[in-house]
Amino acid sequence: MTKTRPSFTDAFKREAVALLEGSGRPLEHVARELGLQASVLRYRPR
């Protein structure tokens, strides 16, 4: 059985980054608030 990766809208991505940058809170706290794993918010260059 394969798992599909969740897809996020551009608006959600922008809001998540703004929340992370503007809150001053640790990445793990913001991720938990959004119902995400912390690794989802970490920057991964392509």
CHARMM-style PDB file with segment names, atoms N, HN, CA, C and O in Angstrom:
ATOM      1  N   MET     1       0.851  -1.174   0.000  1.00  0.00      PROA
ATOM      2  CA  MET     1       0.000   0.000   0.000  1.00  0.00      PROA
ATOM      3  C   MET     1       0.898   1.240   0.000  1.00  0.00      PROA
ATOM      4  O   MET     1       1.806   1.343   0.825  1.00  0.00      PROA
ATOM      5  N   THR     2       0.662   2.153  -0.888  1.00  0.00      PROA
ATOM      6  HN  THR     2      -0.076   2.069  -1.558  1.00  0.00      PROA
ATOM      7  CA  THR     2       1.470   3.364  -0.969  1.00  0.00      PROA
ATOM      8  C   THR     2       0.741   4.531  -0.323  1.00  0.00      PROA
ATOM      9  O   THR     2      -0.487   4.617  -0.350  1.00  0.00      PROA
ATOM     10  N   LYS     3       1.526   5.418   0.252  1.00  0.00      PROA
ATOM     11  HN  LYS     3       2.523   5.348   0.273  1.00  0.00      PROA
ATOM     12  CA  LYS     3       0.962   6.621   0.847  1.00  0.00      PROA
ATOM     13  C   LYS     3       1.172   7.770  -0.123  1.00  0.00      PROA
ATOM     14  O   LYS     3       2.216   7.871  -0.767  1.00  0.00      PROA
ATOM     15  N   THR     4       0.177   8.629  -0.222  1.00  0.00      PROA
ATOM     16  HN  THR     4      -0.671   8.547   0.300  1.00  0.00      PROA
ATOM     17  CA  THR     4       0.333   9.806  -1.066  1.00  0.00      PROA
ATOM     18  C   THR     4       0.754  10.974  -0.192  1.00  0.00      PROA
ATOM     19  O   THR     4       0.350  11.079   0.966  1.00  0.00      PROA
ATOM     20  N   ARG     5       1.556  11.835  -0.751  1.00  0.00      PROA
ATOM     21  HN  ARG     5       1.885  11.750  -1.692  1.00  0.00      PROA
ATOM     22  CA  ARG     5       1.995  13.015  -0.025  1.00  0.00      PROA
ATOM     23  C   ARG     5       0.883  14.049  -0.044  1.00  0.00      PROA
ATOM     24  O   ARG     5       0.210  14.224  -1.060  1.00  0.00      PROA
ATOM     25  N   PRO     6       0.689  14.736   1.076  1.00  0.00      PROA
ATOM     26  CA  PRO     6      -0.335  15.787   1.074  1.00  0.00      PROA
ATOM     27  C   PRO     6       0.118  16.939   0.199  1.00  0.00      PROA
ATOM     28  O   PRO     6       1.312  17.213   0.082  1.00  0.00      PROA
ATOM     29  N   SER     7      -0.826  17.601  -0.405  1.00  0.00      PROA
ATOM     30  HN  SER     7      -1.797  17.379  -0.310  1.00  0.00      PROA
ATOM     31  CA  SER     7      -0.492  18.789  -1.187  1.00  0.00      PROA
ATOM     32  C   SER     7      -1.103  19.995  -0.479  1.00  0.00      PROA
ATOM     33  O   SER     7      -2.195  19.924   0.083  1.00  0.00      PROA
ATOM     34  N   PHE     8      -0.378  21.083  -0.522  1.00  0.00      PROA
ATOM     35  HN  PHE     8       0.510  21.140  -0.979  1.00  0.00      PROA
ATOM     36  CA  PHE     8      -0.800  22.294   0.155  1.00  0.00      PROA
ATOM     37  C   PHE     8      -0.933  23.413  -0.862  1.00  0.00      PROA
ATOM     38  O   PHE     8      -0.139  23.517  -1.797  1.00  0.00      PROA
ATOM     39  N   THR     9      -1.935  24.239  -0.674  1.00  0.00      PROA
ATOM     40  HN  THR     9      -2.581  24.155   0.085  1.00  0.00      PROA
ATOM     41  CA  THR     9      -2.118  25.367  -1.581  1.00  0.00      PROA
ATOM     42  C   THR     9      -1.008  26.391  -1.368  1.00  0.00      PROA
ATOM     43  O   THR     9      -0.376  26.423  -0.312  1.00  0.00      PROA
ATOM     44  N   ASP    10      -0.779  27.219  -2.369  1.00  0.00      PROA
ATOM     45  HN  ASP    10      -1.293  27.194  -3.226  1.00  0.00      PROA
ATOM     46  CA  ASP    10       0.222  28.275  -2.238  1.00  0.00      PROA
ATOM     47  C   ASP    10      -0.131  29.217  -1.089  1.00  0.00      PROA
ATOM     48  O   ASP    10       0.751  29.688  -0.371  1.00  0.00      PROA
ATOM     49  N   ALA    11      -1.406  29.485  -0.922  1.00  0.00      PROA
ATOM     50  HN  ALA    11      -2.122  29.103  -1.505  1.00  0.00      PROA
ATOM     51  CA  ALA    11      -1.839  30.378   0.153  1.00  0.00      PROA
ATOM     52  C   ALA    11      -1.501  29.784   1.521  1.00  0.00      PROA
ATOM     53  O   ALA    11      -1.034  30.497   2.410  1.00  0.00      PROA
ATOM     54  N   PHE    12      -1.737  28.486   1.691  1.00  0.00      PROA
ATOM     55  HN  PHE    12      -2.117  27.907   0.970  1.00  0.00      PROA
ATOM     56  CA  PHE    12      -1.419  27.824   2.956  1.00  0.00      PROA
ATOM     57  C   PHE    12       0.084  27.892   3.220  1.00  0.00      PROA
ATOM     58  O   PHE    12       0.509  28.144   4.347  1.00  0.00      PROA
ATOM     59  N   LYS    13       0.880  27.667   2.184  1.00  0.00      PROA
ATOM     60  HN  LYS    13       0.535  27.462   1.268  1.00  0.00      PROA
ATOM     61  CA  LYS    13       2.336  27.705   2.333  1.00  0.00      PROA
ATOM     62  C   LYS    13       2.800  29.091   2.766  1.00  0.00      PROA
ATOM     63  O   LYS    13       3.633  29.222   3.662  1.00  0.00      PROA
ATOM     64  N   ARG    14       2.254  30.128   2.122  1.00  0.00      PROA
ATOM     65  HN  ARG    14       1.577  30.021   1.393  1.00  0.00      PROA
ATOM     66  CA  ARG    14       2.626  31.496   2.470  1.00  0.00      PROA
ATOM     67  C   ARG    14       2.250  31.821   3.916  1.00  0.00      PROA
ATOM     68  O   ARG    14       3.034  32.418   4.654  1.00  0.00      PROA
ATOM     69  N   GLU    15       1.049  31.423   4.306  1.00  0.00      PROA
ATOM     70  HN  GLU    15       0.412  30.938   3.706  1.00  0.00      PROA
ATOM     71  CA  GLU    15       0.588  31.690   5.662  1.00  0.00      PROA
ATOM     72  C   GLU    15       1.413  30.931   6.693  1.00  0.00      PROA
ATOM     73  O   GLU    15       1.715  31.469   7.758  1.00  0.00      PROA
ATOM     74  N   ALA    16       1.776  29.703   6.393  1.00  0.00      PROA
ATOM     75  HN  ALA    16       1.530  29.266   5.528  1.00  0.00      PROA
ATOM     76  CA  ALA    16       2.581  28.903   7.319  1.00  0.00      PROA
ATOM     77  C   ALA    16       3.958  29.531   7.509  1.00  0.00      PROA
ATOM     78  O   ALA    16       4.450  29.609   8.634  1.00  0.00      PROA
ATOM     79  N   VAL    17       4.578  29.973   6.432  1.00  0.00      PROA
ATOM     80  HN  VAL    17       4.178  29.910   5.517  1.00  0.00      PROA
ATOM     81  CA  VAL    17       5.892  30.605   6.519  1.00  0.00      PROA
ATOM     82  C   VAL    17       5.796  31.923   7.279  1.00  0.00      PROA
ATOM     83  O   VAL    17       6.649  32.219   8.115  1.00  0.00      PROA
ATOM     84  N   ALA    18       4.771  32.709   6.998  1.00  0.00      PROA
ATOM     85  HN  ALA    18       4.078  32.468   6.318  1.00  0.00      PROA
ATOM     86  CA  ALA    18       4.592  33.983   7.694  1.00  0.00      PROA
ATOM     87  C   ALA    18       4.392  33.747   9.188  1.00  0.00      PROA
ATOM     88  O   ALA    18       4.944  34.482  10.007  1.00  0.00      PROA
ATOM     89  N   LEU    19       3.621  32.749   9.547  1.00  0.00      PROA
ATOM     90  HN  LEU    19       3.172  32.152   8.881  1.00  0.00      PROA
ATOM     91  CA  LEU    19       3.392  32.423  10.947  1.00  0.00      PROA
ATOM     92  C   LEU    19       4.695  32.002  11.610  1.00  0.00      PROA
ATOM     93  O   LEU    19       4.995  32.428  12.726  1.00  0.00      PROA
ATOM     94  N   LEU    20       5.454  31.184  10.940  1.00  0.00      PROA
ATOM     95  HN  LEU    20       5.211  30.838  10.034  1.00  0.00      PROA
ATOM     96  CA  LEU    20       6.727  30.715  11.482  1.00  0.00      PROA
ATOM     97  C   LEU    20       7.701  31.874  11.667  1.00  0.00      PROA
ATOM     98  O   LEU    20       8.317  32.006  12.725  1.00  0.00      PROA
ATOM     99  N   GLU    21       7.840  32.704  10.655  1.00  0.00      PROA
ATOM    100  HN  GLU    21       7.339  32.597   9.796  1.00  0.00      PROA
ATOM    101  CA  GLU    21       8.797  33.813  10.722  1.00  0.00      PROA
ATOM    102  C   GLU    21       8.353  34.917  11.679  1.00  0.00      PROA
ATOM    103  O   GLU    21       9.182  35.530  12.352  1.00  0.00      PROA
ATOM    104  N   GLY    22       7.077  35.164  11.737  1.00  0.00      PROA
ATOM    105  HN  GLY    22       6.404  34.666  11.191  1.00  0.00      PROA
ATOM    106  CA  GLY    22       6.586  36.276  12.538  1.00  0.00      PROA
ATOM    107  C   GLY    22       6.312  35.963  13.993  1.00  0.00      PROA
ATOM    108  O   GLY    22       6.207  36.880  14.808  1.00  0.00      PROA
ATOM    109  N   SER    23       6.194  34.707  14.335  1.00  0.00      PROA
ATOM    110  HN  SER    23       6.279  33.963  13.673  1.00  0.00      PROA
ATOM    111  CA  SER    23       5.795  34.360  15.693  1.00  0.00      PROA
ATOM    112  C   SER    23       6.958  34.324  16.673  1.00  0.00      PROA
ATOM    113  O   SER    23       6.774  34.573  17.864  1.00  0.00      PROA
ATOM    114  N   GLY    24       8.157  34.014  16.181  1.00  0.00      PROA
ATOM    115  HN  GLY    24       8.307  33.812  15.213  1.00  0.00      PROA
ATOM    116  CA  GLY    24       9.296  33.873  17.075  1.00  0.00      PROA
ATOM    117  C   GLY    24       9.270  32.583  17.866  1.00  0.00      PROA
ATOM    118  O   GLY    24      10.115  32.359  18.733  1.00  0.00      PROA
ATOM    119  N   ARG    25       8.307  31.739  17.569  1.00  0.00      PROA
ATOM    120  HN  ARG    25       7.621  31.921  16.864  1.00  0.00      PROA
ATOM    121  CA  ARG    25       8.196  30.454  18.278  1.00  0.00      PROA
ATOM    122  C   ARG    25       9.000  29.392  17.546  1.00  0.00      PROA
ATOM    123  O   ARG    25       9.265  29.524  16.351  1.00  0.00      PROA
ATOM    124  N   PRO    26       9.389  28.338  18.259  1.00  0.00      PROA
ATOM    125  CA  PRO    26      10.139  27.258  17.616  1.00  0.00      PROA
ATOM    126  C   PRO    26       9.334  26.592  16.503  1.00  0.00      PROA
ATOM    127  O   PRO    26       8.107  26.507  16.565  1.00  0.00      PROA
ATOM    128  N   LEU    27      10.042  26.130  15.504  1.00  0.00      PROA
ATOM    129  HN  LEU    27      11.039  26.199  15.454  1.00  0.00      PROA
ATOM    130  CA  LEU    27       9.432  25.478  14.358  1.00  0.00      PROA
ATOM    131  C   LEU    27       8.501  24.337  14.788  1.00  0.00      PROA
ATOM    132  O   LEU    27       7.416  24.174  14.230  1.00  0.00      PROA
ATOM    133  N   GLU    28       8.924  23.565  15.763  1.00  0.00      PROA
ATOM    134  HN  GLU    28       9.805  23.697  16.216  1.00  0.00      PROA
ATOM    135  CA  GLU    28       8.118  22.425  16.223  1.00  0.00      PROA
ATOM    136  C   GLU    28       6.765  22.870  16.763  1.00  0.00      PROA
ATOM    137  O   GLU    28       5.761  22.188  16.559  1.00  0.00      PROA
ATOM    138  N   HSD    29       6.730  24.009  17.449  1.00  0.00      PROA
ATOM    139  HN  HSD    29       7.546  24.564  17.614  1.00  0.00      PROA
ATOM    140  CA  HSD    29       5.467  24.505  18.009  1.00  0.00      PROA
ATOM    141  C   HSD    29       4.514  24.954  16.901  1.00  0.00      PROA
ATOM    142  O   HSD    29       3.321  24.653  16.936  1.00  0.00      PROA
ATOM    143  N   VAL    30       5.046  25.666  15.937  1.00  0.00      PROA
ATOM    144  HN  VAL    30       6.015  25.911  15.908  1.00  0.00      PROA
ATOM    145  CA  VAL    30       4.216  26.145  14.828  1.00  0.00      PROA
ATOM    146  C   VAL    30       3.693  24.959  14.025  1.00  0.00      PROA
ATOM    147  O   VAL    30       2.519  24.919  13.655  1.00  0.00      PROA
ATOM    148  N   ALA    31       4.564  24.002  13.761  1.00  0.00      PROA
ATOM    149  HN  ALA    31       5.517  24.035  14.062  1.00  0.00      PROA
ATOM    150  CA  ALA    31       4.142  22.814  13.005  1.00  0.00      PROA
ATOM    151  C   ALA    31       3.015  22.090  13.734  1.00  0.00      PROA
ATOM    152  O   ALA    31       2.021  21.704  13.120  1.00  0.00      PROA
ATOM    153  N   ARG    32       3.168  21.908  15.026  1.00  0.00      PROA
ATOM    154  HN  ARG    32       3.975  22.221  15.525  1.00  0.00      PROA
ATOM    155  CA  ARG    32       2.142  21.205  15.807  1.00  0.00      PROA
ATOM    156  C   ARG    32       0.823  21.968  15.751  1.00  0.00      PROA
ATOM    157  O   ARG    32      -0.244  21.366  15.635  1.00  0.00      PROA
ATOM    158  N   GLU    33       0.901  23.299  15.835  1.00  0.00      PROA
ATOM    159  HN  GLU    33       1.768  23.788  15.930  1.00  0.00      PROA
ATOM    160  CA  GLU    33      -0.312  24.129  15.769  1.00  0.00      PROA
ATOM    161  C   GLU    33      -1.034  23.949  14.438  1.00  0.00      PROA
ATOM    162  O   GLU    33      -2.263  23.981  14.381  1.00  0.00      PROA
ATOM    163  N   LEU    34      -0.265  23.760  13.373  1.00  0.00      PROA
ATOM    164  HN  LEU    34       0.734  23.734  13.420  1.00  0.00      PROA
ATOM    165  CA  LEU    34      -0.845  23.588  12.037  1.00  0.00      PROA
ATOM    166  C   LEU    34      -1.199  22.133  11.738  1.00  0.00      PROA
ATOM    167  O   LEU    34      -1.750  21.831  10.680  1.00  0.00      PROA
ATOM    168  N   GLY    35      -0.885  21.237  12.665  1.00  0.00      PROA
ATOM    169  HN  GLY    35      -0.438  21.482  13.525  1.00  0.00      PROA
ATOM    170  CA  GLY    35      -1.183  19.821  12.456  1.00  0.00      PROA
ATOM    171  C   GLY    35      -0.223  19.151  11.495  1.00  0.00      PROA
ATOM    172  O   GLY    35      -0.587  18.206  10.796  1.00  0.00      PROA
ATOM    173  N   LEU    36       1.026  19.653  11.461  1.00  0.00      PROA
ATOM    174  HN  LEU    36       1.322  20.421  12.029  1.00  0.00      PROA
ATOM    175  CA  LEU    36       2.032  19.139  10.535  1.00  0.00      PROA
ATOM    176  C   LEU    36       3.223  18.570  11.296  1.00  0.00      PROA
ATOM    177  O   LEU    36       3.422  18.857  12.477  1.00  0.00      PROA
ATOM    178  N   GLN    37       4.003  17.765  10.601  1.00  0.00      PROA
ATOM    179  HN  GLN    37       3.841  17.533   9.642  1.00  0.00      PROA
ATOM    180  CA  GLN    37       5.293  17.346  11.117  1.00  0.00      PROA
ATOM    181  C   GLN    37       6.257  18.505  10.924  1.00  0.00      PROA
ATOM    182  O   GLN    37       6.124  19.252   9.954  1.00  0.00      PROA
ATOM    183  N   ALA    38       7.207  18.675  11.806  1.00  0.00      PROA
ATOM    184  HN  ALA    38       7.314  18.069  12.594  1.00  0.00      PROA
ATOM    185  CA  ALA    38       8.164  19.784  11.717  1.00  0.00      PROA
ATOM    186  C   ALA    38       8.944  19.725  10.400  1.00  0.00      PROA
ATOM    187  O   ALA    38       9.301  20.761   9.839  1.00  0.00      PROA
ATOM    188  N   SER    39       9.201  18.536   9.922  1.00  0.00      PROA
ATOM    189  HN  SER    39       8.911  17.694  10.378  1.00  0.00      PROA
ATOM    190  CA  SER    39       9.985  18.396   8.688  1.00  0.00      PROA
ATOM    191  C   SER    39       9.285  19.016   7.491  1.00  0.00      PROA
ATOM    192  O   SER    39       9.941  19.350   6.504  1.00  0.00      PROA
ATOM    193  N   VAL    40       7.981  19.176   7.553  1.00  0.00      PROA
ATOM    194  HN  VAL    40       7.449  18.905   8.355  1.00  0.00      PROA
ATOM    195  CA  VAL    40       7.240  19.765   6.443  1.00  0.00      PROA
ATOM    196  C   VAL    40       7.566  21.261   6.305  1.00  0.00      PROA
ATOM    197  O   VAL    40       7.540  21.807   5.202  1.00  0.00      PROA
ATOM    198  N   LEU    41       7.869  21.908   7.423  1.00  0.00      PROA
ATOM    199  HN  LEU    41       7.891  21.464   8.319  1.00  0.00      PROA
ATOM    200  CA  LEU    41       8.152  23.342   7.385  1.00  0.00      PROA
ATOM    201  C   LEU    41       9.625  23.669   7.185  1.00  0.00      PROA
ATOM    202  O   LEU    41       9.978  24.824   6.946  1.00  0.00      PROA
ATOM    203  N   ARG    42      10.466  22.682   7.280  1.00  0.00      PROA
ATOM    204  HN  ARG    42      10.179  21.744   7.474  1.00  0.00      PROA
ATOM    205  CA  ARG    42      11.892  22.952   7.078  1.00  0.00      PROA
ATOM    206  C   ARG    42      12.159  23.234   5.616  1.00  0.00      PROA
ATOM    207  O   ARG    42      11.551  22.636   4.728  1.00  0.00      PROA
ATOM    208  N   TYR    43      13.081  24.157   5.380  1.00  0.00      PROA
ATOM    209  HN  TYR    43      13.575  24.642   6.102  1.00  0.00      PROA
ATOM    210  CA  TYR    43      13.436  24.523   4.001  1.00  0.00      PROA
ATOM    211  C   TYR    43      14.272  23.417   3.375  1.00  0.00      PROA
ATOM    212  O   TYR    43      15.289  22.991   3.924  1.00  0.00      PROA
ATOM    213  N   ARG    44      13.822  22.970   2.224  1.00  0.00      PROA
ATOM    214  HN  ARG    44      12.996  23.317   1.778  1.00  0.00      PROA
ATOM    215  CA  ARG    44      14.565  21.955   1.470  1.00  0.00      PROA
ATOM    216  C   ARG    44      14.731  22.450   0.048  1.00  0.00      PROA
ATOM    217  O   ARG    44      13.791  22.382  -0.744  1.00  0.00      PROA
ATOM    218  N   PRO    45      15.913  22.948  -0.290  1.00  0.00      PROA
ATOM    219  CA  PRO    45      16.102  23.428  -1.663  1.00  0.00      PROA
ATOM    220  C   PRO    45      15.958  22.306  -2.657  1.00  0.00      PROA
ATOM    221  O   PRO    45      16.285  21.156  -2.363  1.00  0.00      PROA
ATOM    222  N   ARG    46      15.474  22.634  -3.823  1.00  0.00      PROA
ATOM    223  HN  ARG    46      15.209  23.568  -4.062  1.00  0.00      PROA
ATOM    224  CA  ARG    46      15.284  21.618  -4.868  1.00  0.00      PROA
ATOM    225  C   ARG    46      16.413  21.637  -5.824  1.00  0.00      PROA
ATOM    226  OT1 ARG    46      16.431  20.854  -6.773  1.00  0.00      PROA
TER     227      ARG     46
END
